[in-house]
Amino acid sequence: MSKQLYKVFDEVEFKAQLLAKYWNNFYTEISEHLPDTYQPEMQELSIKLDEALSNLVDQLRNPTLTLATTGTTSSGKSTLVNLLCGAEIVPVAVSEMSAGAVTIEYSKEKSLIIHETPGALWECGEWRGIREEKIYQRLYEAMISYIENREKQPNLACPQSTIFYPFRLVKESKLELPQGTRVKILDLPGLAYVGDRGNADIIKQCREALCIVTYNSAETDAHKVKSLLQEVVQQVKDLGGSPARMLFTLNRIDVFRADGKNWPETENRFVEKAIRDIKNELTEQLKEYTEDIEKLQVVKLSTWPALLALQIQNNDDIYSAEACKKADQNFNGLINEDILEVLPRNVQKWSRHDRTRVAEALWQESYAEEFQQHLKEHINQHFPQLVIPQLIEQFNLSAANAITEWATQTTTAILNSSEERYQQECENISDIRSELENFLEDSDTKLKKPFKKLDTKVKQVLAEDSKDDVVKYIRPIVYELQQGEPYNELGEKLYPLYSWENEFQKGINQVLEAVAKSLETGKVDLESPNLKKANVLNVNLLARHLTRLIDLGYTDSVAKEGKIMEAKTDTEKIQLKKINDNLNELAIHLSIVIGDILTQISAQELERMYQAVSELFRCHVSSLQKGANTIAPHIAIKFPESELSQVNHSFRFNFRFQAGFAITQGTWQEAVQVEKKQRAWYTLWIWKKTVYETEYQERSSDNAKIPSVEDLLTSWIFQQAKVEDSQRVNQVARWLLEQIDSLKKSVDQIQYDIINRYQERLDQAHQEITLDYEKQRNVWQPMQQKAQNLAEEFSSLEQVWKVK
């Protein structure tokens, strides 16, 4: 069992306070042996340490725990939010209702804010002391207004709301958080609304949140189950970061109770398969998190009966009776027969004892208690990791690194300040500079070498206008980098650097497959997970256009096999032109929809690429620091990983499509009956009679081979996958080299500044301190050891919170 959560935070605080005492003791002792000229710098270090310690303690005592909730289609995500709150305040519906993000912050006082958003057609404002049913109603009205009007006003922004509420997650569930912890729940929008700018801003906050991902256990259709698994991956990508901080919930698990006595076995088989399928799908598309996915936490839950269990125990008899009625109508299968047999059929007649027994049964059989315990353990395990490392890093940057550097460098400088040792140490510094420069240059060359090869290859392909598939070179380039130390420790963490193109391809294929199936079957169906992310207006325009093509006859065998068409009559020519025009227009609609989708995929994949490069740089910087301190062990070189591993988010991908087919002019011979007069023999050639002869007259025609859907879409796939590949890989290669150059520049400057400070401290000691042998042996050698001990103590702070 892990430590209680608040104790983890307390121990970090205690250690930080102890470090301040260590420094104060060191300060007092070393001050006895230093000239007064050292005091201003030492005092400044103490002031910065006090400020950094105060900030660290404040944030350790008042951290923010954010729980983000998201889920697959019809997974009961909004009901889960209500369960966490202990009241029905977020709208629930059969269709997708989570149009806008809702932030719920813990507060003893209840209030609701519906924020002003561009073009809002619903009432915005703040309502204090508002009751639960009014919160629900106002949110419902805002969301339904948005859903009903978004097609007419495509630029209409999603509603954004904040609720302040004393939710039970904090009030009753004994999470053992630090006393001043601020807790909030982010109820994220459904998949169809994540692209809204306001929602996107909220989703960015999830990078520092613990997430609960709900999965619809009640879905049995194989095709829809596959779609749900894809939705899970999309949700994880949108949330960003490792799946390790995500708790996966198999919701609506009570559906298996319908199997009678065999339900436990059926349920267990489903759970095992669902966990396996979710892990496989995530591993397939998020290989960089393979280890985390193996340890994925997946729990069972039925949110609605669990929520009813809470509502039944409400002190309001009318509210309780309504919950009893819903439980009796929908969840008798979760209530033990011994309880059901003695219950009056009229729920109004249930005694408080009856209601308590029903509530306890629902709570137990819905797995609510197990879910609550899993959630508590999940928070205990992952919340410190989201908060504490960043706080410690900031503490180090603000004060700790400067103190360890000053203590180490000052004592070393004084030991080398005598006349006979000063010149030698200056020469040592010169040698250290040279050795460090060579080391950093060699390390930079090693890091850049494979990416330079990629850049050269791409330039060659572009210069020669070659059709070579340059994407295939990225993976071996990454593999080459990982053959040697230290990059061989990264495992699959660099996977996003070469998987992005495949993700674009899969996203586009999903759209094109939906289009192809719609045309071939004559039934328009655009319900794939990626299509939900496109602007709904654009998807609806695409759907209507597909319907027009089907009505024009571009369906069934024509769509499957194509058709050679010779349009002879004006009607046929008009028909052919309409098909051609509509196929050209189809490309326009498709490019718009795919553009929407690729914007979402690009955001996901670029974020993964940024994270991969950050991991690469962390590994690189860690190696540099080890090497630099081996070369210069008494200079205390620190390379701040959190700063140096940041990358510039500076590029995006572009895609283009074309379509249609060629209509050529042709001729054909038309048989025409021509009227003629001939003399008949039986009139002795005197009289003429009317006869008709067949003549062939040349006519013009419009000829075309109408492509099949397969040919048409294969052409588009080729266009996007091949024509633009080199340009995209070129972007990636140049961006990577730019990031490495920027990293090298920052590292060089940091080590240059640190060595300069040591030189200055050595010069100061040489000028101001007279050191005899006795003083060196009795005072400064022990003082140097104390400085090293102090540096080790400060470095150990980040290890404290990891001990369970």
C-alpha positions in Angstrom: 0.0 0.0 0.0 1.4 3.4 -0.9 1.8 6.2 1.6 -1.1 8.5 2.4 -1.0 11.2 -0.2 -0.6 14.2 2.1 2.4 12.5 3.7 4.2 12.4 0.4 3.8 16.2 0.1 4.8 16.7 3.8 8.0 14.7 3.3 9.1 16.8 0.4 8.4 20.0 2.4 10.3 18.6 5.4 13.3 17.8 3.2 13.2 21.3 1.6 13.1 22.9 5.0 16.0 20.8 6.1 18.0 21.9 3.0 17.5 25.5 4.1 18.9 24.7 7.5 21.9 22.9 5.9 22.6 26.0 3.9 22.2 28.3 6.9 24.7 26.2 8.9 27.1 26.1 6.0 26.7 29.9 5.5 27.4 30.6 9.2 30.5 28.4 9.2 32.1 29.5 6.0 31.4 33.2 6.8 33.9 32.9 9.7 36.7 32.3 7.2 35.7 34.7 4.3 36.3 38.4 3.8 33.3 40.7 4.0 33.4 41.1 0.2 31.7 37.6 -0.1 28.7 38.6 2.0 26.6 40.4 -0.6 26.5 37.3 -2.9 25.9 35.0 0.0 23.1 37.1 1.2 21.5 37.2 -2.2 21.7 33.4 -2.4 20.0 33.2 1.0 17.2 35.6 0.0 16.6 33.7 -3.2 16.5 30.4 -1.3 14.0 31.8 1.2 11.8 33.0 -1.7 12.1 29.6 -3.5 11.4 27.7 -0.3 8.4 29.8 0.4 7.0 29.3 -3.1 7.7 25.5 -2.9 6.0 25.2 0.5 3.0 27.2 -0.6 2.5 25.1 -3.7 3.0 21.8 -1.9 0.4 22.9 0.6 -2.0 24.2 -2.0 -1.6 22.0 -5.1 -4.3 21.7 -7.7 -5.8 18.2 -8.5 -7.5 18.2 -11.8 -9.6 15.2 -12.9 -10.5 15.3 -16.6 -13.4 13.1 -17.8 -13.9 11.9 -21.3 -15.3 8.8 -23.0 -16.5 7.0 -26.1 -19.9 7.4 -27.7 -22.8 6.6 -25.2 -20.4 5.6 -22.5 -22.2 7.4 -19.7 -19.4 10.0 -19.2 -21.8 12.7 -18.0 -23.4 10.4 -15.5 -19.9 9.6 -14.2 -19.3 13.3 -13.7 -22.6 13.5 -11.7 -21.5 10.5 -9.7 -18.3 12.3 -8.8 -20.3 15.3 -7.8 -22.9 13.3 -6.0 -25.7 15.2 -7.7 -27.3 15.4 -11.2 -25.9 18.8 -12.4 -24.5 17.9 -15.8 -27.0 17.2 -18.6 -27.4 13.6 -19.6 -29.0 12.4 -22.9 -29.1 9.4 -25.2 -27.5 11.6 -28.0 -24.3 13.5 -27.6 -24.9 16.4 -25.1 -21.3 17.3 -24.0 -21.0 20.1 -26.5 -18.9 22.5 -24.4 -16.3 22.0 -21.7 -17.6 22.3 -18.1 -15.2 23.0 -15.3 -16.5 22.0 -11.8 -14.5 23.5 -8.9 -14.9 22.4 -5.3 -16.6 25.1 -3.2 -18.8 25.1 -0.2 -21.0 27.6 -1.9 -22.9 26.7 -5.1 -22.8 28.9 -8.2 -22.8 28.7 -11.9 -21.0 30.8 -14.6 -21.9 30.5 -18.3 -19.1 32.5 -19.9 -19.6 34.9 -22.7 -18.5 33.3 -26.0 -18.6 34.7 -29.6 -22.1 34.6 -31.0 -23.7 33.0 -27.9 -27.4 32.4 -28.5 -28.0 31.3 -24.9 -28.1 33.2 -21.6 -24.7 33.9 -20.2 -23.9 35.2 -16.7 -23.4 34.2 -13.1 -25.9 32.7 -10.7 -25.0 32.3 -7.0 -26.8 30.0 -4.5 -28.3 28.1 -7.4 -30.0 24.8 -6.9 -28.9 21.6 -8.6 -31.9 21.3 -10.9 -31.3 24.9 -12.1 -27.7 24.2 -12.9 -28.8 21.2 -14.9 -31.5 23.2 -16.8 -29.3 26.2 -17.6 -26.5 24.0 -18.9 -29.0 21.9 -20.9 -30.5 25.0 -22.5 -27.0 26.3 -23.5 -25.8 23.0 -24.9 -29.0 22.2 -26.9 -29.1 25.8 -28.3 -25.5 25.3 -29.5 -26.2 21.9 -31.0 -29.3 23.1 -32.8 -27.6 26.2 -34.3 -24.1 25.1 -35.1 -25.0 24.0 -38.7 -26.6 27.4 -39.4 -23.7 29.2 -37.8 -20.5 27.2 -38.3 -18.4 29.8 -36.4 -20.6 29.6 -33.3 -18.4 28.9 -30.3 -19.2 26.1 -27.9 -20.6 27.2 -24.5 -18.0 27.3 -21.7 -19.2 26.9 -18.1 -17.8 26.8 -14.6 -19.7 25.3 -11.7 -18.7 25.8 -8.0 -20.1 23.0 -6.0 -19.3 20.9 -2.8 -18.9 17.7 -4.7 -18.7 14.4 -2.9 -15.4 13.3 -4.4 -13.7 15.7 -1.9 -16.5 15.9 0.7 -17.0 12.2 1.4 -14.5 10.0 -0.3 -11.5 10.5 2.0 -8.8 11.1 -0.6 -6.3 12.2 2.0 -5.2 15.2 0.0 -2.9 18.0 1.4 -5.2 20.2 3.4 -5.2 23.2 1.0 -5.6 21.2 -2.2 -7.8 22.8 -4.8 -9.8 20.2 -6.7 -11.6 20.6 -10.0 -13.3 18.3 -12.5 -13.0 19.0 -16.2 -16.0 17.5 -18.1 -14.6 17.4 -21.6 -16.7 17.7 -24.7 -17.7 14.8 -26.8 -15.6 13.7 -29.8 -17.6 15.8 -32.2 -16.8 19.0 -30.4 -13.1 18.7 -29.4 -12.0 20.9 -32.4 -13.8 24.0 -31.1 -11.2 26.6 -30.1 -12.6 27.2 -26.6 -12.7 23.4 -26.0 -9.2 23.0 -27.4 -7.9 25.5 -24.8 -9.6 23.6 -22.0 -8.1 20.3 -23.3 -4.6 21.7 -23.1 -5.1 21.9 -19.3 -5.4 18.1 -19.4 -1.6 17.7 -19.9 -1.4 18.2 -16.1 -4.5 16.3 -15.2 -5.5 12.8 -14.1 -7.9 11.4 -16.6 -10.9 9.1 -16.4 -11.8 7.5 -19.8 -15.2 5.8 -20.0 -15.9 3.0 -22.4 -19.3 1.8 -23.5 -19.5 -1.8 -22.3 -23.1 -2.2 -23.6 -22.1 -2.1 -27.3 -22.1 -5.5 -28.9 -22.0 -4.8 -32.7 -18.5 -5.8 -33.9 -18.2 -2.8 -36.3 -19.2 -0.3 -33.6 -16.9 -2.0 -31.0 -14.0 -1.5 -33.4 -15.1 2.2 -33.8 -15.2 2.5 -30.0 -11.6 1.2 -29.7 -10.6 3.8 -32.3 -12.4 6.4 -30.2 -10.4 5.4 -27.1 -7.2 6.0 -29.0 -8.4 9.4 -30.2 -9.4 10.4 -26.6 -6.0 9.4 -25.3 -4.2 11.4 -28.0 -6.4 14.4 -27.4 -5.6 14.2 -23.7 -1.8 14.0 -24.4 0.8 12.4 -22.3 1.1 8.9 -21.0 -1.9 6.6 -20.6 -0.4 5.7 -17.2 -2.2 8.7 -15.7 -5.5 7.6 -17.2 -8.0 5.4 -15.4 -10.1 3.4 -17.9 -13.6 2.6 -16.8 -15.7 -0.1 -18.4 -19.0 1.6 -17.8 -22.6 0.2 -18.1 -21.2 -3.1 -17.1 -24.6 -4.1 -15.5 -25.7 -5.0 -19.1 -24.4 -8.5 -18.5 -26.8 -9.2 -15.7 -29.4 -10.0 -18.4 -27.5 -13.3 -19.0 -29.1 -14.8 -15.9 -27.1 -17.2 -13.8 -24.2 -17.2 -16.3 -23.6 -13.4 -16.1 -20.4 -13.5 -13.9 -18.7 -15.7 -16.5 -20.0 -13.6 -19.4 -18.9 -10.4 -17.7 -15.5 -11.7 -16.9 -14.9 -12.8 -20.5 -16.0 -9.4 -21.7 -13.7 -7.6 -19.2 -10.7 -9.7 -20.2 -11.3 -9.2 -23.9 -12.0 -5.4 -23.5 -8.8 -4.9 -21.5 -6.9 -6.9 -24.1 -8.4 -5.1 -27.0 -7.9 -1.6 -25.5 -4.3 -2.4 -24.7 -3.7 -3.8 -28.2 -5.3 -0.8 -29.9 -3.3 1.7 -27.8 0.0 -0.2 -28.2 -0.5 -0.4 -32.0 -0.9 3.4 -32.3 1.1 4.7 -29.2 4.1 2.5 -29.2 6.1 5.1 -27.3 4.0 4.2 -24.2 4.2 0.4 -24.5 5.5 -0.1 -21.0 2.8 2.2 -19.5 0.1 0.5 -21.5 1.0 -2.9 -20.1 0.3 -1.6 -16.6 -2.9 0.2 -17.6 -5.6 0.4 -14.9 -9.0 -0.7 -16.1 -12.0 -0.9 -13.7 -15.7 -1.9 -13.9 -18.5 0.5 -13.1 -22.2 1.1 -13.7 -22.6 4.9 -13.2 -26.3 5.3 -13.3 -27.3 2.8 -10.5 -24.3 4.1 -8.5 -25.7 7.6 -8.8 -29.2 6.4 -7.9 -27.8 4.8 -4.8 -26.6 8.2 -3.7 -29.9 9.9 -4.6 -32.0 7.4 -2.8 -30.3 8.3 0.4 -31.0 12.0 0.0 -32.8 13.6 2.9 -35.4 15.1 0.5 -38.2 12.4 0.4 -39.5 13.5 -3.0 -36.0 13.4 -4.5 -35.3 10.1 -2.9 -38.7 8.6 -4.1 -38.0 9.6 -7.7 -34.6 7.9 -7.5 -36.3 4.8 -6.0 -38.7 4.7 -8.9 -35.9 4.8 -11.5 -34.0 2.1 -9.7 -37.1 -0.1 -9.5 -37.8 0.4 -13.2 -34.3 -0.1 -14.5 -32.1 -2.0 -12.0 -34.0 -4.7 -10.2 -31.4 -7.1 -11.5 -28.9 -5.5 -9.2 -31.0 -5.9 -6.1 -31.0 -9.1 -4.2 -34.2 -11.2 -4.3 -34.4 -11.2 -0.5 -34.8 -7.4 -0.6 -37.1 -7.4 -3.6 -39.5 -9.9 -2.0 -40.3 -7.6 0.9 -40.4 -4.3 -0.9 -43.9 -2.7 -1.4 -44.6 -2.4 -5.1 -45.4 1.3 -4.6 -42.0 3.0 -4.1 -43.7 5.8 -2.1 -44.3 3.2 0.6 -40.7 2.2 0.9 -39.5 2.9 4.4 -36.1 4.6 5.1 -34.8 1.2 6.0 -36.0 -0.2 2.6 -34.4 2.6 0.8 -31.1 2.2 2.6 -31.0 -1.5 1.8 -31.7 -0.8 -1.9 -29.1 1.9 -2.0 -26.5 -0.3 -0.5 -27.3 -3.1 -2.9 -27.0 -0.8 -5.9 -23.8 0.7 -4.6 -22.2 -2.7 -4.1 -23.5 -4.3 -7.3 -22.6 -1.4 -9.5 -18.9 -1.7 -8.4 -19.1 1.9 -7.2 -17.1 1.1 -4.0 -14.4 -0.7 -6.1 -14.3 2.2 -8.5 -13.9 4.7 -5.7 -11.0 2.8 -4.2 -9.3 2.4 -7.6 -9.7 6.2 -8.1 -8.2 6.9 -4.7 -5.2 4.7 -5.5 -4.9 6.2 -8.9 -4.7 9.7 -7.4 -2.2 8.5 -4.7 0.0 7.0 -7.3 0.0 9.6 -10.1 -0.9 13.0 -8.5 2.5 13.5 -6.9 4.2 12.8 -10.2 2.2 15.5 -12.0 2.9 18.1 -9.4 6.1 17.5 -7.4 8.8 17.2 -10.1 7.9 20.5 -11.6 7.9 22.2 -8.2 11.3 20.8 -7.4 12.7 21.8 -10.8 11.5 25.3 -10.2 13.0 25.3 -6.8 16.3 24.2 -8.3 16.3 26.8 -11.0 15.3 29.6 -8.6 17.9 28.9 -5.9 19.2 25.4 -5.3 21.5 25.1 -8.4 23.0 28.5 -7.7 23.8 27.5 -4.1 25.4 24.2 -4.9 27.4 25.9 -7.7 28.6 28.7 -5.4 29.5 26.4 -2.5 31.4 23.9 -4.7 33.2 26.5 -6.8 34.1 28.8 -4.0 35.7 26.2 -1.8 37.5 24.7 -4.8 38.7 28.2 -5.9 40.0 29.0 -2.4 41.9 25.7 -2.3 43.5 26.7 -5.6 44.1 30.4 -4.8 47.7 30.3 -3.6 50.3 31.8 -5.9 51.8 28.4 -6.9 48.4 26.8 -7.6 46.6 29.7 -9.1 48.4 29.7 -12.4 48.1 25.9 -12.7 44.3 26.1 -12.1 44.0 28.8 -14.7 45.7 26.4 -17.1 43.3 23.7 -15.9 40.3 25.9 -16.7 41.6 26.5 -20.2 42.1 22.8 -20.7 38.6 22.2 -19.2 37.1 24.7 -21.6 38.8 23.0 -24.6 37.8 19.5 -23.4 34.2 20.5 -22.8 33.9 22.3 -26.1 35.2 19.1 -27.9 32.9 16.9 -25.8 29.9 19.0 -26.5 30.7 19.3 -30.2 31.2 15.6 -30.5 27.9 14.9 -28.7 26.1 17.4 -31.0 27.6 15.8 -34.1 26.5 12.4 -32.9 23.0 13.6 -32.3 22.7 15.5 -35.6 24.4 13.0 -37.9 21.4 10.8 -38.7 19.1 13.8 -39.2 21.6 15.4 -41.5 21.6 12.3 -43.6 17.8 12.5 -43.8 18.0 16.2 -44.7 20.5 15.5 -47.5 18.4 12.6 -48.9 15.3 14.7 -49.0 17.1 17.6 -50.7 18.3 15.2 -53.3 14.8 13.8 -53.9 13.4 17.3 -54.2 16.2 18.5 -56.5 15.8 15.5 -58.9 12.0 15.7 -58.7 12.1 12.0 -57.8 9.1 9.9 -56.9 11.2 8.1 -54.2 9.2 7.5 -51.0 11.3 9.5 -48.5 9.1 8.6 -45.6 10.7 5.1 -45.6 14.1 6.7 -44.6 12.9 8.1 -41.3 12.6 4.9 -39.4 16.1 3.6 -40.2 17.5 7.1 -39.3 15.9 6.9 -35.9 17.1 3.3 -35.5 20.6 4.3 -36.4 20.6 7.0 -33.7 19.4 4.5 -31.1 22.2 2.0 -31.8 24.6 3.8 -29.4 24.6 5.2 -26.0 22.8 7.1 -24.4 20.0 6.9 -27.0 19.6 3.2 -26.8 17.8 3.7 -23.4 14.9 5.4 -25.2 13.2 2.3 -26.5 10.1 3.2 -28.4 9.9 6.8 -27.2 11.0 8.1 -30.6 8.3 6.2 -32.4 6.2 9.4 -33.2 9.1 10.7 -35.2 8.4 8.2 -38.0 4.8 7.2 -37.4 3.1 10.5 -38.1 2.7 9.9 -41.9 1.1 6.6 -41.2 -1.4 8.3 -38.9 -2.3 10.8 -41.6 -2.8 8.0 -44.0 -5.1 6.1 -41.6 -7.1 9.2 -40.9 -7.6 9.9 -44.6 -8.3 6.2 -45.4 -11.0 6.1 -42.8 -12.8 9.1 -44.5 -12.3 7.7 -48.0 -13.5 4.3 -47.0 -16.7 5.8 -45.6 -17.2 7.7 -48.9 -16.5 4.6 -51.0 -19.0 2.5 -48.9 -21.6 5.2 -49.2 -21.3 5.4 -53.0 -21.2 1.7 -53.6 -24.1 0.8 -51.3 -26.2 3.9 -52.2 -26.6 4.6 -48.4 -24.7 7.6 -47.0 -23.0 6.8 -43.7 -20.3 9.2 -42.4 -20.2 8.1 -38.7 -16.5 7.1 -38.3 -14.6 8.6 -35.3 -12.4 10.8 -37.4 -15.4 12.3 -39.3 -16.9 13.3 -36.0 -14.0 15.7 -35.5 -14.6 17.5 -38.8 -16.9 20.6 -38.9 -20.4 19.3 -38.8 -21.5 21.7 -41.5 -18.7 20.5 -43.9 -19.6 16.8 -43.2 -23.3 17.5 -43.9 -22.4 19.2 -47.2 -20.3 16.2 -48.1 -23.2 13.9 -47.2 -25.6 15.9 -49.4 -23.1 15.8 -52.3 -22.8 12.0 -52.1 -26.6 11.8 -52.2 -26.6 13.8 -55.4 -24.0 11.6 -57.0 -26.0 8.5 -56.0 -29.1 10.1 -57.6 -27.1 10.8 -60.8 -26.4 7.0 -61.0 -22.9 7.0 -59.6 -23.5 4.1 -57.3 -23.7 0.3 -57.3 -21.9 -1.2 -60.3 -20.8 2.2 -61.8 -19.2 3.1 -58.4 -17.7 -0.3 -58.0 -16.4 -0.9 -61.5 -16.5 2.4 -63.4 -18.1 2.8 -66.8 -17.1 3.8 -70.3 -19.8 6.2 -71.4 -20.5 7.6 -74.9 -22.9 10.5 -74.5 -24.7 10.9 -77.8 -27.8 12.8 -77.0 -28.0 16.2 -75.3 -29.6 14.6 -72.3 -26.8 12.1 -72.0 -24.1 14.8 -72.5 -25.8 16.8 -69.7 -25.8 13.7 -67.5 -22.2 13.0 -68.2 -21.2 16.6 -67.4 -23.2 16.6 -64.2 -21.3 13.4 -63.1 -18.0 15.0 -64.0 -18.8 18.3 -62.3 -20.0 16.5 -59.2 -16.9 14.3 -59.0 -14.8 17.4 -59.2 -16.9 19.1 -56.6 -16.6 15.9 -54.4 -12.9 16.5 -54.3 -13.6 20.0 -53.0 -15.9 18.8 -50.3 -13.5 16.0 -49.4 -10.5 18.3 -49.2 -12.4 20.6 -46.8 -13.5 17.7 -44.6 -10.1 16.0 -44.7 -8.6 19.4 -44.0 -10.6 19.6 -40.8 -9.6 16.1 -39.8 -6.0 16.5 -40.7 -5.9 19.7 -38.5 -6.9 17.5 -35.6 -4.6 14.6 -36.5 -1.7 17.1 -37.1 -2.3 18.6 -33.6 -2.2 15.2 -32.1 0.8 13.9 -34.0 2.8 17.1 -33.7 2.3 17.1 -30.0 3.6 13.5 -29.9 6.6 14.5 -32.0 7.3 17.4 -29.7 7.1 15.0 -26.7 9.4 12.5 -28.5 12.0 15.2 -29.2 11.7 16.4 -25.6 12.5 12.9 -24.4 15.4 12.7 -26.8 16.7 16.0 -25.5 16.3 15.0 -21.9 18.4 11.9 -22.6 20.9 14.0 -24.4 21.2 16.6 -21.7 21.4 14.0 -19.0 24.4 12.5 -20.8 26.0 15.9 -21.3 25.7 16.7 -17.6 27.3 13.4 -16.6 30.1 13.9 -19.2 30.7 17.5 -18.2 30.9 16.7 -14.5 33.4 13.9 -15.2 35.6 16.5 -17.1 35.1 19.2 -14.5 34.0 17.5 -11.2 34.5 20.6 -9.0 32.8 23.2 -11.1 29.2 22.0 -10.5 27.9 22.1 -14.0 24.1 21.8 -14.1 22.0 21.7 -17.3 18.4 22.3 -16.5 16.6 19.5 -18.3 13.1 21.0 -18.1 14.3 24.1 -19.9 16.6 22.6 -22.4 14.2 19.8 -23.4 11.6 22.3 -24.6 11.1 22.5 -28.3 9.7 25.1 -30.6 6.2 24.3 -31.9 6.6 26.0 -35.2 5.3 24.1 -38.2 2.2 22.5 -39.7 1.4 20.2 -42.6 -0.5 21.0 -45.8 -2.6 18.7 -48.0 -4.2 19.2 -51.5 -6.6 17.1 -53.6 -7.8 17.1 -57.2 -10.5 15.0 -58.9 -12.7 14.5 -61.9 -12.1 12.8 -65.2 -11.4 13.8 -68.8 -14.3 14.2 -71.3 -13.1 13.9 -74.9 -14.8 14.8 -78.1 -15.6 11.9 -80.4 -17.8 11.0 -83.5 -20.3 8.3 -84.2 -22.3 7.3 -87.3 -26.1 7.7 -86.9 -28.4 5.7 -89.2 -30.9 8.1 -90.8 -34.0 7.3 -93.0 -33.9 9.6 -96.0 -37.1 10.1 -98.1 -36.6 9.6 -101.9 -38.8 9.4 -105.1 -38.4 6.6 -107.5 -40.3 5.6 -110.8 -42.0 2.3 -110.4 -41.7 -0.3 -113.2 -45.3 -1.3 -112.9 -46.3 2.1 -114.1 -43.9 1.8 -117.1 -41.6 4.2 -115.3 -44.2 7.0 -115.6 -45.2 7.6 -112.0 -42.9 8.1 -109.0 -43.3 6.5 -105.6 -41.9 7.5 -102.2 -39.1 5.2 -100.8 -36.8 5.5 -97.7 -33.1 4.7 -97.7 -30.8 4.4 -94.8 -27.9 6.8 -94.8 -25.1 7.2 -92.1 -24.4 10.7 -90.9 -21.5 11.6 -88.6 -22.4 13.0 -85.2 -20.3 14.4 -82.3 -20.3 12.7 -78.9 -18.8 13.3 -75.4 -16.8 10.3 -74.5 -15.4 9.4 -71.0 -14.4 6.6 -68.8 -16.1 7.2 -65.5 -13.7 6.0 -62.8 -14.7 3.6 -60.2 -14.7 4.7 -56.6 -11.6 2.6 -56.0 -9.7 4.3 -58.9 -10.9 7.7 -57.8 -9.9 7.4 -54.2 -6.7 5.6 -54.9 -5.8 8.6 -57.1 -6.5 10.9 -54.1 -4.5 8.7 -51.7 -1.6 8.8 -54.2 -1.8 12.5 -54.4 -1.7 13.2 -50.7 0.6 10.3 -49.8 3.3 10.7 -52.5 3.2 14.1 -54.1 3.5 16.0 -50.7 5.6 13.4 -48.8 9.0 14.9 -49.6 7.9 18.4 -48.6 6.6 17.1 -45.3 9.7 15.0 -44.5 11.7 18.1 -45.5 9.8 20.1 -42.9 10.5 17.5 -40.2 14.2 17.2 -41.0 14.8 20.9 -41.1 12.8 21.4 -37.9 14.7 18.7 -36.1 18.1 20.2 -37.1 16.9 23.6 -36.0 15.9 22.3 -32.6 19.2 20.5 -32.1 21.1 23.7 -33.1 19.0 25.7 -30.6 19.8 23.1 -27.9 23.5 23.2 -28.7 23.5 27.0 -28.5 21.8 27.0 -25.1 24.1 24.3 -23.7 27.2 26.1 -24.9 26.0 29.3 -23.3 25.2 27.6 -20.0 28.6 25.9 -19.7 30.4 29.0 -20.8 28.7 31.1 -18.1 29.4 28.5 -15.4 33.1 28.3 -16.2 33.3 32.0 -16.4 31.8 32.3 -12.9 34.4 29.8 -11.6 37.2 31.8 -13.2 35.8 34.9 -11.5 35.6 33.2 -8.1 39.2 31.8 -8.6 40.4 35.3 -9.4 38.6 36.8 -6.4 40.1 34.1 -4.0 43.6 34.7 -5.4 43.3 38.4 -4.8 41.6 38.4 -1.4 42.5 35.2 0.5 45.9 34.2 1.8 46.1 30.5 2.3 48.7 28.8 4.3 49.2 25.0 4.5 47.6 24.7 8.0 44.5 26.7 7.0 44.1 24.7 3.8 44.3 21.4 5.7 42.3 22.2 8.8 39.7 24.6 7.3 39.2 24.5 3.6 39.7 20.9 2.8 36.9 19.9 5.3 34.9 22.9 4.0 35.2 21.6 0.4 33.9 18.3 1.6 31.0 20.0 3.3 30.2 21.8 0.1 30.1 18.6 -1.8 27.8 17.1 0.9 25.6 20.1 0.6 25.4 19.7 -3.2 24.5 16.0 -2.7 21.8 16.9 -0.2 20.2 19.4 -2.6 20.4 16.9 -5.4 18.6 14.3 -3.3 15.4 16.4 -3.0 13.9 14.9 -6.1 14.3 11.4 -4.8 12.3 11.9 -1.6 8.8 11.8 -3.1 9.5 8.7 -5.1 10.0 6.5 -2.0 6.7 4.7 -1.3 
